[in-house]
Amino acid sequence: MITLPSHAGEAQFLYQATATNSDSGAPIEGVLFNWTFIDKVSNVTSINTCVTNVDGTCEVKLIAQTGTFSGPNVIGQAVATKDGYDKEVEYQWQQYGNQRFLMARLKAK
């Protein structure tokens, strides 16, 4: 007899953001990243924030549900803002397993 799990499990995700100056490539400290996550398995939306450090990076962790017969399914998005920089930001994503990396290039006003 095969026994199936009675509930879903969990998976941890790491979302790391890096902010750089689009002209010089230098890291930018103090950039606010507003994150929105949608866990497609549990149909839950959550929000989080982080502020970049002197290296221009910050990160948030997320626990997502896994389905009985499927892995986790998370959609994440972020908006980067900082006084003195344009609202138009160039974003680039990379993904390695449950780690997501976001590069944001901001242009000084």
C-alpha positions as CSV (number, residue, x, y, z in Angstrom):
1,M,0.0,0.0,0.0
2,I,1.3,3.5,-0.9
3,T,0.7,6.3,1.6
4,L,0.6,9.8,0.2
5,P,1.5,12.8,2.2
6,S,-1.6,14.4,3.8
7,H,-0.3,18.0,3.3
8,A,2.1,19.9,1.3
9,G,5.7,20.7,2.3
10,E,7.7,23.9,2.3
11,A,10.6,25.3,0.3
12,Q,12.8,28.2,1.1
13,F,13.7,30.8,-1.5
14,L,16.4,33.5,-1.3
15,Y,15.9,36.7,-3.3
16,Q,19.0,38.9,-3.5
17,A,19.0,42.3,-5.1
18,T,22.0,44.4,-6.3
19,A,21.7,48.1,-7.2
20,T,24.3,49.8,-9.3
21,N,24.7,53.2,-11.0
22,S,23.9,52.7,-14.7
23,D,26.7,55.1,-15.7
24,S,29.6,54.1,-13.5
25,G,28.7,50.6,-12.4
26,A,29.3,51.5,-8.8
27,P,27.2,49.9,-6.1
28,I,24.5,52.1,-4.6
29,E,23.8,52.0,-0.9
30,G,20.3,52.8,0.5
31,V,18.2,51.6,-2.4
32,L,14.8,50.4,-1.2
33,F,13.5,47.3,-2.9
34,N,9.7,46.7,-2.5
35,W,9.0,43.0,-3.1
36,T,5.7,41.3,-4.0
37,F,5.5,37.5,-4.0
38,I,2.7,35.2,-5.2
39,D,2.8,31.6,-4.0
40,K,0.9,29.9,-6.8
41,V,0.5,26.6,-4.8
42,S,-1.2,28.2,-1.7
43,N,-2.6,31.3,-3.7
44,V,-1.0,33.6,-1.1
45,T,0.4,37.0,-1.9
46,S,3.1,38.5,0.5
47,I,5.2,41.6,0.5
48,N,8.6,42.4,1.9
49,T,11.3,45.1,1.7
50,C,15.0,45.4,1.9
51,V,17.5,48.3,1.7
52,T,20.9,47.8,0.0
53,N,24.1,47.9,2.1
54,V,27.4,49.6,1.2
55,D,28.0,46.8,-1.3
56,G,24.7,47.6,-3.0
57,T,23.1,44.4,-2.0
58,C,20.2,43.2,0.1
59,E,18.1,40.0,0.4
60,V,14.9,38.6,1.5
61,K,13.9,35.0,2.3
62,L,10.6,33.4,1.5
63,I,9.0,30.2,2.6
64,A,6.7,28.8,-0.2
65,Q,4.4,25.8,-0.1
66,T,5.0,22.7,-2.3
67,G,2.1,20.8,-3.7
68,T,1.5,17.1,-3.0
69,F,2.7,16.1,-6.4
70,S,4.6,19.3,-7.4
71,G,7.3,21.6,-6.3
72,P,6.9,25.2,-5.3
73,N,5.7,27.8,-7.8
74,V,6.6,31.4,-6.8
75,I,6.4,34.6,-8.8
76,G,8.4,37.4,-7.4
77,Q,8.8,41.0,-8.5
78,A,10.5,44.1,-7.1
79,V,10.6,47.8,-7.6
80,A,13.8,49.7,-6.7
81,T,13.7,53.4,-5.6
82,K,16.1,55.9,-4.2
83,D,15.9,59.7,-4.0
84,G,18.2,61.4,-6.6
85,Y,17.7,58.6,-9.1
86,D,15.2,58.2,-12.0
87,K,12.1,56.1,-11.5
88,E,12.9,54.2,-14.7
89,V,15.2,51.3,-13.7
90,E,16.7,48.6,-15.8
91,Y,16.2,45.1,-14.3
92,Q,17.9,41.8,-15.0
93,W,17.0,38.5,-13.4
94,Q,19.0,35.3,-12.9
95,Q,17.9,32.1,-11.2
96,Y,19.8,29.1,-9.7
97,G,17.5,26.6,-8.1
98,N,15.6,28.4,-5.3
99,Q,17.9,31.4,-5.4
100,R,16.9,34.4,-7.4
101,F,19.2,37.3,-8.2
102,L,18.0,40.7,-9.4
103,M,20.3,43.4,-10.8
104,A,18.9,46.9,-10.9
105,R,20.7,49.7,-12.7
106,L,19.6,53.1,-11.6
107,K,20.4,56.4,-13.4
108,A,21.3,59.4,-11.3
109,K,19.1,62.5,-12.0
